[in-house]
Amino acid sequence: MAKDIPAINLPAPSSEGTSSSAVVTAPPSAWSPLRHPAFRSLWLAALASNLGLWIQNAAGSWDMTTLSSAPLHVALLQTASSFPVFLVGLPAAAFGDIFDRRRLLLSFATWMALTSATLAALSFTGTLTPERLLALTFALGLGAALSAPLWQSILPTLVDRTELAPAVTLGGVAINIARAVGPALGGIGIALAGSAPVYTFNALAFSVVVFQVVRWKQQRPTSHLPPERVVGAIIAGLRFARRAPALQSVLLRSGAFILAGSALWALLPLVARRELHLSPLGFGLLLGCIGAGALAGAAILPRYRARLGTDRLVVLASFLYAAAMLTLAHVRFAPALYVAMTATGVAWIAILSSLNVAAASAAPGWVQSRALGLYLLVFQGGQALGSLAWGALAGRLGTALTLTIAASALLVGLLIAVRHRLGIVSKDDVAPWRAFPEPVLAQPVHIDAGPVLIQRRHVVAPEQRAAFLRLARDLEPVRRRDGAMTWTLFEDVAAPGIFIETFLVASWGEHLRQHHRATAADQKLFDALDQVARDEGVTHLIDAYAAAEASARGEPVG
């Protein structure tokens, strides 16, 4: 039920003018972001949040095996925790790019504290039922789904740009410290005092989050443009994802892994309780081994990622994860399973850290929260659907055969890596680049006036015609990714070599935002176009009736 919260940052600028010897430097330490006070404070808040979620994960799973004997009910806990991402994942991601992130975090942390307090009250009074446990687990999942894009957008912005990968990894470390300690605390708490005090502790953990966020002094970026509307921001995020091959590769790889890998998390409580006959403490220690393995994996990740490369590391970690699943399926010797779960933690942090870094590197700053919201949607949605499917299958085939099928599916899913590699994603490609100057206006234009038709004139020599047309094909995905609804290239039949590029944008404000969405990768395309064509300027045409109506409504001007 805990959420793996990927982190994100604006990409580091390229180091032009440096020698090759200066570029090849040792990677920053895995723990270096903690030297920043603001990062350290909010990282502790994220740790407290995840600690509460993992204690709930252990306590809720154990309570469900007591309240119900159906494997589907136990698996539904994972679904109840992850399904809210389907409902609010995209709006939550848009919230992170539009609204005050500090106020949102405070609201969602308070919601989760109240939900945990309600669980404690029901448990104290003996009125907790499977349905109520599922409903309140869903409520906690809703808070986590709303908070996750905020954490992923905030944490790495508090460190140096060169520390993106360590900051992303530390986001996973906070989760896995909680994974190592939380289940054990949950198991000990249930064994000594029962579930109610454990749920009370969760409420206190979320109160720590509220306290740390209140202490944070946020530095908000300024913009001369009004914020995007939520629906428009969601559409812009989806449009970007459709035209961003690097992000699509991350989404495909994430979905393939978690759909199969979720079987381990869904069926582990059943194996522990029904087949190993472990006590609550033993189950907590089993989960704690996963957390301990993840901590060990985080410490050695920088060295092995540098030696193996991202894609080879993920493939090897996937084989290790599949081997652990097969061990869980067929071995009933508890010490061997503790070793297997430790290996699971190593593989889990290696795969998730690699996916998180790739997702963070695939999106520019203007759409960072939305892009990683899509990543969370795929990951948590895949976990919800996978848990439901594997739980239902285990009810028919048994846990051993179900886990064997899931491990095989995980290895087959690695075939996607042949065409969709993570190692080619570079944060330098999405560095911001100011491609165009601000438009020169005869009079102010209302922000919401539109649609707007942009026409750019290119003059091409006959010998450069083929090269220009080849390069111009790459203009369409760039324009559409950044906001164009249509794109067309025309040639003047009376004057061959005169090309008019046109694209339509929904509003004047959306076109102004286009000026801030170009990336360093786009610069390479435009530089190549400059070599084969002469740019003779741009014309902006706006719907005359819409402009008049916007003026009559007194809307903001740009």
C-alpha positions, 0 to 999 in steps of 0.5 A, spaced: 500 500 500 505 504 500 507 508 494 513 509 490 514 516 489 519 518 483 522 524 484 524 530 478 528 536 477 529 540 471 535 537 467 542 540 468 545 544 463 550 541 458 557 543 460 559 547 454 566 549 453 569 543 458 574 538 457 573 531 456 577 530 462 573 535 466 566 532 464 568 525 466 567 526 474 565 521 480 558 521 480 555 524 487 554 520 493 547 516 494 546 520 500 549 527 498 542 531 497 541 530 505 546 535 506 541 540 504 536 542 510 530 543 506 531 537 502 532 533 509 526 536 512 521 534 507 525 527 506 523 526 513 516 528 512 516 523 506 519 518 510 514 519 516 508 518 510 511 512 508 512 509 514 505 510 516 503 507 509 507 501 510 505 500 518 498 500 515 500 495 509 502 490 514 496 491 519 491 491 514 493 485 511 494 481 517 487 484 519 484 482 513 486 475 513 483 475 520 476 478 518 476 474 511 478 467 509 477 469 501 484 470 497 480 475 493 479 480 499 487 480 501 489 481 494 483 487 494 487 491 499 493 492 494 487 494 489 484 499 494 490 502 495 492 503 488 486 504 484 485 511 486 491 513 482 486 511 476 481 516 479 485 522 481 492 521 478 491 525 472 488 531 476 493 530 481 499 531 477 496 537 474 494 540 481 502 540 482 503 544 476 498 549 477 496 550 485 500 551 491 504 545 492 505 546 500 497 548 501 496 541 497 501 537 501 498 540 508 491 538 506 492 531 503 497 529 509 491 532 514 486 527 510 491 521 511 491 523 519 484 523 519 483 516 516 488 513 520 484 516 526 478 513 524 481 506 522 484 506 530 477 508 532 473 502 529 479 497 531 478 500 538 470 499 538 471 492 535 467 495 529 472 494 523 469 489 518 472 487 511 468 492 507 470 498 512 477 496 512 477 496 504 474 503 504 479 506 509 484 503 505 481 506 499 481 513 502 488 512 504 490 510 497 486 517 495 491 521 499 497 518 497 495 518 490 494 526 490 500 527 494 505 523 490 506 528 484 507 533 489 513 529 492 516 527 486 515 535 483 518 538 490 524 534 493 529 534 487 528 541 486 531 542 493 538 540 491 543 541 486 541 539 479 547 534 478 544 530 484 538 528 480 539 521 480 541 521 488 535 525 489 530 520 485 534 514 489 533 517 496 525 518 494 526 510 494 530 509 500 525 513 504 520 508 502 524 502 503 527 505 510 519 505 511 519 498 508 524 495 513 522 498 519 514 499 518 512 492 517 516 490 523 513 495 527 506 493 525 508 486 527 510 487 533 505 492 535 499 487 533 503 482 537 503 486 543 497 491 543 493 489 537 491 493 531 488 499 534 494 502 537 498 501 530 493 505 527 493 510 532 501 510 531 499 511 523 495 518 525 501 520 529 506 519 523 502 523 518 501 529 523 509 529 523 508 530 515 503 536 517 509 539 522 514 538 517 510 541 511 508 547 515 516 549 517 517 549 509 518 556 506 516 554 499 520 559 494 514 559 488 517 560 481 514 567 478 510 567 471 507 573 467 502 568 464 496 566 468 496 558 471 493 553 466 486 551 467 486 543 470 482 540 464 487 544 459 493 542 463 491 535 463 490 535 455 496 538 455 500 533 459 496 527 455 498 531 448 506 531 450 506 524 452 503 522 445 509 526 442 514 524 447 517 517 445 522 517 451 516 517 456 512 512 452 518 507 453 518 508 460 511 507 461 511 501 457 517 498 461 513 500 467 507 497 465 510 490 463 514 490 470 509 491 475 503 487 472 507 481 473 511 483 479 505 485 483 503 478 484 509 478 489 506 483 493 499 481 493 500 473 495 505 474 500 501 475 506 497 469 504 503 465 503 506 467 510 499 466 514 496 460 510 502 456 508 508 458 513 503 459 519 508 465 521 506 470 527 505 477 525 512 479 527 514 473 523 510 476 517 513 483 519 520 481 519 519 478 512 517 484 509 522 488 513 527 483 509 525 486 503 526 493 506 533 491 508 535 489 501 532 495 498 537 499 503 543 495 501 541 495 494 541 503 494 548 503 497 551 499 491 546 502 485 551 508 483 557 503 482 553 498 478 549 503 474 555 506 472 559 499 470 553 495 467 548 501 464 541 502 466 538 497 461 543 491 463 542 493 470 534 492 469 534 486 466 539 483 471 534 485 477 528 483 473 531 476 473 533 476 480 526 478 482 523 473 478 527 468 481 525 470 488 518 470 486 519 462 484 522 461 491 516 464 494 512 459 490 515 453 491 520 453 497 517 453 504 523 453 509 522 460 512 530 462 512 530 461 505 524 465 504 528 471 508 534 471 503 529 471 497 525 477 500 532 480 501 534 479 494 527 482 492 528 488 495 535 489 492 532 488 485 526 492 487 530 498 488 534 497 482 528 497 477 524 502 480 530 507 481 532 506 474 525 507 472 524 513 476 530 516 473 528 515 466 521 518 467 524 524 471 529 525 465 524 524 459 520 530 461 521 538 461 520 542 467 513 545 464 510 538 464 514 535 469 508 533 474 504 531 469 508 526 466 510 523 472 503 523 474 502 518 468 508 514 470 504 513 477 498 512 473 501 506 469 505 503 475 500 504 481 494 502 476 498 496 473 499 494 481 491 495 482 489 491 476 495 486 477 493 484 484 486 483 482 488 479 477 493 474 481 489 474 487 483 471 483 487 466 479 490 464 486 483 462 488 483 458 482 490 455 481 493 456 488 499 461 490 504 456 487 502 456 480 500 463 480 506 466 482 510 461 477 506 464 471 507 471 474 515 470 474 514 467 467 510 473 465 515 478 468 521 475 464 517 475 457 515 482 458 523 484 458 522 483 450 519 490 450 526 492 452 529 490 445 525 496 442 524 501 448 531 502 452 531 506 458 539 508 457 537 512 451 533 517 455 537 523 457 536 529 462 540 534 457 535 533 451 529 536 455 533 542 458 529 548 457 531 552 450 528 559 449 527 558 441 523 564 439 522 571 441 516 574 444 511 576 439 511 584 437 503 586 438 500 592 435 495 592 441 494 587 447 491 580 446 486 577 451 489 571 454 483 566 452 482 569 445 483 564 440 484 560 436 490 563 434 493 561 427 501 561 426 504 562 419 512 561 418 515 563 412 521 558 409 525 560 403 529 554 400 534 553 395 532 548 390 538 543 392 536 544 399 529 542 397 529 534 399 533 536 405 528 541 408 522 536 407 525 531 410 527 535 416 520 539 416 517 532 418 520 532 424 517 539 426 509 536 426 510 532 432 514 538 436 509 543 434 503 538 436 507 536 443 507 543 445 500 545 444 498 545 436 492 542 434 493 542 427 500 543 423 500 543 415 506 545 410 504 549 404 508 551 398 507 557 393 505 554 386 507 561 383 514 561 387 517 554 388 521 554 394 517 558 398 514 554 404 509 556 409 508 552 415 502 553 419 499 551 426 493 552 430 493 553 437 487 553 442 488 560 445 493 566 445 495 564 452 497 557 450 501 560 444 505 564 449 506 558 453 509 554 447 515 559 447 517 556 454 516 549 452 522 548 447 527 543 449 535 542 447 533 537 443 529 541 439 534 546 438 538 541 434 532 540 429 532 548 428 539 549 427 539 543 422 533 547 418 537 553 419 542 550 414 537 548 409 532 554 409 532 561 410 526 563 416 523 570 413 519 571 419 512 569 422 505 572 422 500 571 428 492 571 426 487 570 431 479 569 430 477 576 430 470 574 433 473 570 439 478 576 440 472 581 440 468 577 445 474 576 450 475 583 450 468 584 451 468 579 457 474 583 460 479 577 460 486 578 462 491 580 456 498 578 454 
